[in-house]
Amino acid sequence: MVNRRSFLLGSTALALAPLLTACGGNGDKLQIRALNQSIPPQLLREFEPGLAIRPAATLKELLELLQRWQREKEPISGRWDWLPFVNRGTPPLADLVTLGDSWLALAIRANLIQPLELATLPHWPQLPPRWQALARRDRTGFPTSDPNAPLWGAPYRWGTTMIVYREDVFEDLGWRPEDWGDLWRPELRDRLSMVDQPREVIGLTLKKLGESYNSWDLAAIPNLEAELAALAPQVRYYSNDQYLHPLAIKETWAAVGWSTDILPALQNYPQFRAVVPKSGTALWADLWVAPQGHRLDARAQDWIDFCWQGRSAQNISLFTPGAAPSLLNIPRDQWPSDLQANAMELPAMEILNRSEFLDPLPKAAQLQYDTLWRKLRSPQPL
């Protein structure tokens, strides 16, 4: 999903960018390309003063960078590199790059990344088994239980798909959304905005029916098409980057989107409230990956392990719109009080246990999703 997440770049992101870019440009330092807002400044200072880490606004930009490095083996550099706004060609190859889990299979199949030696790192055991399994893929990018299969990425941050709604509207309605099934209530006809993603929209409908987000045979699931047909008139807008705008101006009353967008929006819109559906939701993760063809520096391994350490995990969870996976192996009553109270960023374990990462699908299953999505989005759906 090329537009899996969009980001509302607020004042925090703008403040962080100068610090990150000021650290780059030194070839003898560890080179990292990170998603903006995914690493707090505290980690940079504590790990290595002057760490060469450069931010990117979106995951799509980082994926395209991996693709450029594969096409253009030799970075292009010119005499005018010091001038701003000059096209500088392909940037030098980095040691590590942020990649979204949805694109991990694509990156493996396209030979954009190389396996990582993670199992020997001191804090690898601190990752919950599901986050470890997320990184273990065969050479076609599919998850595998083979303990000898390569580890292709190091998860350092995760989040959820959630429902955000206007508290003022729902006070008048006399109820609040708690689960996916609430989106079908007649009061919400033409009052929803959603991300424009078939795996998310079909997936939450599957979850409503007690099925998995990763179901392969959609035709075998009773009532799925009927439920999607009933959902269609509820949705006023589909968008990957503007689904919160109609909520802000009260054109819609509730929205389905990603926690990286919604958590910052809660700070800016006092009427917004959010909930992680109690029947479970889709999970996403940001991972460190190593570009293909680049010898991995030992300090890159140190950086990965550093991001999993207790203090680093707390800072990632406190100061970014996402949570560190290693924090989940620490008893909740030992977390900082601000994290203990944040059920939006760190939902209860029973909800997490019912939630799922979106696995890659075989071609036949992907065709079913695509076909059903086209029917849903047609003028006369299903």
C-alpha positions as CSV (number, residue, x, y, z in Angstrom):
1,M,0.0,0.0,0.0
2,V,2.0,2.9,-1.3
3,N,0.1,5.5,0.7
4,R,-0.3,3.5,3.9
5,R,0.2,6.5,6.2
6,S,0.1,10.2,5.8
7,F,1.3,12.6,8.4
8,L,0.1,15.9,9.9
9,L,3.4,17.7,10.3
10,G,2.8,20.0,13.2
11,S,5.1,22.2,15.3
12,T,6.9,19.2,16.8
13,A,8.0,17.9,13.4
14,L,9.1,21.4,12.3
15,A,11.2,21.8,15.4
16,L,12.8,18.4,15.0
17,A,13.8,18.7,11.4
18,P,16.6,21.4,11.8
19,L,18.2,19.3,14.6
20,L,18.2,16.2,12.4
21,T,19.5,17.8,9.2
22,A,22.2,19.7,11.0
23,C,23.8,16.4,12.1
24,G,24.3,15.0,8.6
25,G,26.9,15.3,5.9
26,N,29.9,13.6,7.6
27,G,30.9,10.5,5.8
28,D,32.7,8.9,8.8
29,K,29.6,8.9,10.9
30,L,26.7,6.5,11.0
31,Q,24.2,7.5,8.3
32,I,20.5,7.0,9.0
33,R,17.4,8.1,7.1
34,A,14.5,8.2,9.5
35,L,10.9,9.0,9.2
36,N,10.2,12.4,10.7
37,Q,8.6,12.4,14.2
38,S,9.6,8.7,14.7
39,I,12.8,9.4,16.7
40,P,12.8,12.0,19.5
41,P,15.9,14.3,19.8
42,Q,16.7,12.8,23.2
43,L,17.8,9.6,21.6
44,L,20.2,11.3,19.2
45,R,22.0,13.1,22.0
46,E,22.2,10.1,24.3
47,F,23.4,7.7,21.6
48,E,26.1,9.6,19.8
49,P,26.6,13.4,19.7
50,G,26.6,14.6,16.1
51,L,24.8,11.4,14.8
52,A,24.2,11.8,11.1
53,I,20.5,11.2,10.8
54,R,18.3,12.8,8.2
55,P,14.5,13.0,8.3
56,A,11.9,12.3,5.6
57,A,8.4,13.5,5.7
58,T,6.7,10.3,4.5
59,L,7.3,6.6,4.3
60,K,6.7,6.8,0.6
61,E,9.7,9.1,0.2
62,L,11.9,6.6,2.0
63,L,10.7,3.7,-0.1
64,E,11.5,5.7,-3.2
65,L,15.0,6.4,-1.9
66,L,15.6,2.6,-1.5
67,Q,14.5,2.2,-5.1
68,R,16.8,4.9,-6.3
69,W,19.8,3.4,-4.6
70,Q,19.0,0.1,-6.3
71,R,18.7,1.7,-9.8
72,E,21.6,4.2,-9.4
73,K,24.5,2.3,-7.8
74,E,26.8,5.4,-7.6
75,P,25.4,8.4,-5.8
76,I,25.5,11.6,-7.9
77,S,27.2,14.6,-6.4
78,G,28.0,18.0,-7.9
79,R,30.0,21.1,-7.2
80,W,26.8,23.0,-6.3
81,D,25.8,20.7,-3.5
82,W,26.2,23.4,-0.9
83,L,23.5,25.5,-2.5
84,P,19.9,25.1,-1.2
85,F,17.1,24.0,-3.7
86,V,19.6,22.5,-6.1
87,N,19.0,19.0,-7.4
88,R,21.8,17.0,-5.9
89,G,21.1,13.7,-7.5
90,T,20.9,10.5,-5.5
91,P,21.9,10.9,-1.8
92,P,24.8,8.8,-0.4
93,L,23.8,5.3,0.6
94,A,22.6,5.2,4.3
95,D,23.4,2.5,6.8
96,L,19.8,2.3,8.0
97,V,16.4,3.5,6.7
98,T,12.9,3.6,8.2
99,L,10.5,1.3,6.3
100,G,6.8,0.7,7.0
101,D,5.9,-3.0,7.6
102,S,3.4,-2.9,4.7
103,W,6.3,-2.4,2.3
104,L,8.6,-5.0,3.8
105,A,7.6,-7.8,1.4
106,L,7.9,-5.5,-1.6
107,A,11.4,-4.4,-0.5
108,I,12.5,-8.0,-0.1
109,R,11.2,-9.1,-3.5
110,A,12.8,-6.2,-5.2
111,N,16.1,-6.8,-3.6
112,L,16.1,-3.3,-2.0
113,I,17.2,-4.5,1.4
114,Q,19.5,-7.1,3.0
115,P,19.0,-9.3,6.1
116,L,20.0,-8.1,9.5
117,E,21.8,-9.9,12.3
118,L,19.3,-9.2,15.1
119,A,19.0,-12.4,17.2
120,T,22.4,-11.8,18.8
121,L,21.6,-8.2,20.0
122,P,21.2,-7.9,23.8
123,H,17.7,-6.4,23.7
124,W,16.2,-8.6,20.9
125,P,14.6,-10.8,23.5
126,Q,12.8,-7.7,24.8
127,L,10.6,-7.6,21.7
128,P,7.3,-9.5,22.0
129,P,7.1,-12.6,19.8
130,R,4.7,-11.0,17.3
131,W,7.1,-8.1,16.7
132,Q,10.0,-10.6,16.2
133,A,7.8,-12.6,13.8
134,L,7.0,-9.5,11.8
135,A,10.7,-9.3,10.8
136,R,11.2,-13.0,9.9
137,R,10.3,-13.5,6.2
138,D,11.2,-15.9,3.4
139,R,12.8,-14.6,0.3
140,T,9.4,-13.8,-1.3
141,G,8.5,-11.6,1.6
142,F,6.0,-13.8,3.3
143,P,6.0,-14.4,7.1
144,T,7.5,-17.8,8.0
145,S,7.8,-19.8,11.2
146,D,11.2,-21.2,10.0
147,P,13.7,-20.1,12.8
148,N,16.5,-20.1,10.2
149,A,14.7,-17.6,7.9
150,P,16.3,-14.2,7.6
151,L,15.3,-11.2,9.7
152,W,14.7,-8.3,7.4
153,G,13.8,-5.4,9.7
154,A,14.1,-4.2,13.2
155,P,10.7,-2.9,14.6
156,Y,11.2,0.2,16.7
157,R,7.7,1.8,16.7
158,W,4.2,0.7,16.2
159,G,0.6,2.0,16.3
160,T,-3.0,1.2,15.4
161,T,-5.9,2.0,13.1
162,M,-8.5,3.7,15.2
163,I,-11.8,5.6,15.3
164,V,-11.8,9.4,15.9
165,Y,-15.1,11.2,16.5
166,R,-16.5,14.6,17.6
167,E,-17.5,14.5,21.3
168,D,-20.0,17.4,20.8
169,V,-22.0,15.5,18.2
170,F,-22.0,12.2,20.1
171,E,-23.1,13.9,23.3
172,D,-26.2,14.9,21.5
173,L,-26.6,11.4,20.1
174,G,-26.4,9.9,23.5
175,W,-23.7,7.3,22.7
176,R,-20.1,6.9,21.7
177,P,-18.3,4.6,19.3
178,E,-16.7,1.7,20.9
179,D,-16.3,-0.9,18.2
180,W,-16.4,-1.3,14.4
181,G,-20.0,-2.3,14.4
182,D,-21.0,1.2,15.6
183,L,-20.0,2.6,12.2
184,W,-23.1,0.9,10.7
185,R,-25.6,2.7,13.0
186,P,-28.2,4.6,11.0
187,E,-27.3,8.0,12.7
188,L,-23.9,7.9,10.9
189,R,-25.3,7.7,7.3
190,D,-23.1,9.9,5.1
191,R,-21.2,11.0,8.2
192,L,-18.0,9.0,8.1
193,S,-14.6,9.7,6.5
194,M,-12.1,6.9,6.0
195,V,-8.7,6.1,4.7
196,D,-8.7,5.1,1.1
197,Q,-7.3,1.6,1.7
198,P,-9.0,-1.7,0.8
199,R,-7.1,-3.8,3.4
200,E,-8.3,-1.3,6.1
201,V,-11.9,-0.9,5.1
202,I,-12.5,-4.5,4.1
203,G,-10.4,-5.6,7.1
204,L,-12.5,-3.7,9.7
205,T,-15.6,-5.3,8.1
206,L,-14.1,-8.7,8.5
207,K,-13.3,-7.9,12.1
208,K,-16.9,-6.9,12.7
209,L,-17.8,-10.4,11.4
210,G,-15.4,-12.0,13.7
211,E,-12.9,-12.8,10.9
212,S,-9.3,-12.0,10.4
213,Y,-7.8,-8.9,8.6
214,N,-5.7,-11.4,6.7
215,S,-8.5,-13.7,5.4
216,W,-7.5,-15.2,2.1
217,D,-10.8,-16.4,0.8
218,L,-13.3,-13.6,0.9
219,A,-15.9,-15.5,-1.1
220,A,-16.2,-18.0,1.7
221,I,-17.2,-15.5,4.3
222,P,-21.0,-15.2,4.7
223,N,-22.5,-11.7,4.7
224,L,-19.2,-9.9,3.8
225,E,-20.6,-8.3,0.6
226,A,-23.8,-7.4,2.3
227,E,-22.0,-5.7,5.2
228,L,-19.8,-3.7,2.8
229,A,-22.9,-2.7,0.8
230,A,-24.5,-1.4,4.1
231,L,-21.3,0.4,5.0
232,A,-21.0,2.2,1.6
233,P,-23.8,4.8,2.2
234,Q,-22.2,5.6,5.7
235,V,-19.0,7.0,4.1
236,R,-18.9,10.5,2.8
237,Y,-15.2,10.7,2.0
238,Y,-12.3,8.4,1.3
239,S,-8.8,9.9,1.6
240,N,-5.4,9.0,2.8
241,D,-4.3,12.4,3.8
242,Q,-7.5,14.5,4.2
243,Y,-9.8,12.3,6.2
244,L,-9.6,14.5,9.3
245,H,-10.4,17.8,7.6
246,P,-14.1,17.0,7.1
247,L,-14.3,15.9,10.7
248,A,-12.7,19.2,11.8
249,I,-15.3,21.3,9.9
250,K,-18.2,18.9,11.1
251,E,-19.0,17.6,7.6
252,T,-18.4,14.2,9.1
253,W,-18.9,13.1,12.7
254,A,-16.4,10.2,12.9
255,A,-13.4,9.0,10.9
256,V,-11.3,5.8,10.6
257,G,-7.5,6.4,10.3
258,W,-4.0,5.9,11.6
259,S,-2.8,6.7,15.1
260,T,0.1,8.7,13.7
261,D,-2.4,11.2,12.3
262,I,-5.1,11.0,15.0
263,L,-3.0,11.3,18.2
264,P,-1.5,14.7,17.2
265,A,-4.9,15.9,16.0
266,L,-6.3,15.2,19.5
267,Q,-4.0,17.9,20.8
268,N,-5.2,20.4,18.3
269,Y,-8.9,19.8,18.2
270,P,-10.5,19.8,21.7
271,Q,-13.7,18.2,20.4
272,F,-12.0,15.2,19.0
273,R,-12.0,11.9,21.0
274,A,-10.6,8.6,19.8
275,V,-11.0,4.9,20.5
276,V,-9.2,1.7,19.6
277,P,-12.0,-0.8,18.7
278,K,-12.4,-3.4,21.4
279,S,-12.8,-6.3,19.0
280,G,-9.2,-5.5,17.7
281,T,-7.7,-3.5,15.0
282,A,-5.0,-3.3,12.4
283,L,-1.4,-2.7,13.6
284,W,1.4,-1.0,11.8
285,A,5.1,-0.8,12.5
286,D,8.1,1.2,11.5
287,L,11.3,-0.8,11.1
288,W,15.0,-0.2,10.6
289,V,16.2,-1.8,7.4
290,A,19.6,-2.0,5.7
291,P,19.8,-1.0,2.0
292,Q,21.1,-3.7,-0.3
293,G,24.8,-3.5,-1.2
294,H,26.0,-1.6,1.8
295,R,28.3,-3.1,4.4
296,L,26.5,-2.7,7.7
297,D,28.6,-0.9,10.3
298,A,28.7,-2.3,13.8
299,R,27.4,1.0,15.1
300,A,24.2,0.4,13.1
301,Q,23.6,-2.7,15.1
302,D,24.3,-0.7,18.3
303,W,21.8,1.9,17.2
304,I,19.1,-0.7,16.6
305,D,19.7,-2.2,20.0
306,F,19.7,1.2,21.6
307,C,16.2,1.9,20.3
308,W,15.0,-1.2,22.2
309,Q,16.5,-0.2,25.6
310,G,14.1,0.8,28.4
311,R,14.8,4.5,28.5
312,S,14.8,4.8,24.7
313,A,11.5,2.8,24.5
314,Q,9.9,5.2,26.9
315,N,11.1,8.3,25.0
316,I,9.9,6.9,21.7
317,S,6.5,6.2,23.3
318,L,6.3,9.6,25.2
319,F,7.6,11.9,22.5
320,T,6.4,10.5,19.2
321,P,2.9,9.5,18.0
322,G,3.7,5.8,18.3
323,A,4.9,3.3,20.9
324,A,8.0,1.2,21.2
325,P,7.4,-2.6,21.1
326,S,9.9,-3.4,23.8
327,L,7.8,-1.5,26.3
328,L,5.1,-4.2,26.0
329,N,7.4,-6.6,27.9
330,I,7.5,-4.3,30.9
331,P,4.6,-4.4,33.4
332,R,2.2,-1.5,32.8
333,D,2.5,-0.3,36.4
334,Q,6.2,0.3,35.8
335,W,5.6,2.6,32.8
336,P,5.8,6.4,33.3
337,S,2.5,7.7,34.6
338,D,1.8,9.6,31.3
339,L,2.0,6.3,29.4
340,Q,-0.1,4.3,31.8
341,A,-2.9,6.8,31.3
342,N,-2.6,6.8,27.5
343,A,-5.0,4.1,26.4
344,M,-5.1,5.6,22.9
345,E,-1.4,5.0,22.1
346,L,-1.0,1.9,24.2
347,P,-4.4,0.1,24.3
348,A,-5.1,-2.7,26.8
349,M,-3.4,-6.0,26.2
350,E,-6.7,-7.8,25.5
351,I,-7.4,-5.5,22.6
352,L,-3.8,-5.9,21.3
353,N,-4.2,-9.7,21.5
354,R,-7.2,-9.4,19.2
355,S,-5.4,-7.0,16.8
356,E,-3.3,-8.0,13.7
357,F,-0.5,-6.8,11.4
358,L,-1.5,-6.8,7.8
359,D,0.3,-9.7,6.2
360,P,1.1,-9.7,2.4
361,L,-1.5,-11.7,0.5
362,P,-1.0,-14.3,-2.3
363,K,-2.0,-13.0,-5.7
364,A,-5.3,-14.8,-5.8
365,A,-6.3,-13.4,-2.4
366,Q,-5.1,-9.9,-3.4
367,L,-7.3,-10.1,-6.6
368,Q,-10.3,-10.8,-4.4
369,Y,-9.7,-7.7,-2.3
370,D,-9.1,-5.5,-5.3
371,T,-12.3,-6.8,-7.0
372,L,-14.4,-6.3,-3.9
373,W,-12.9,-2.8,-3.4
374,R,-13.8,-1.8,-7.0
375,K,-17.4,-3.0,-6.4
376,L,-17.6,-1.0,-3.1
377,R,-16.3,2.2,-4.7
378,S,-18.5,1.9,-7.9
379,P,-21.5,4.3,-8.2
380,Q,-23.8,1.4,-7.3
381,P,-21.6,-0.7,-5.0
382,L,-22.1,-4.4,-4.7
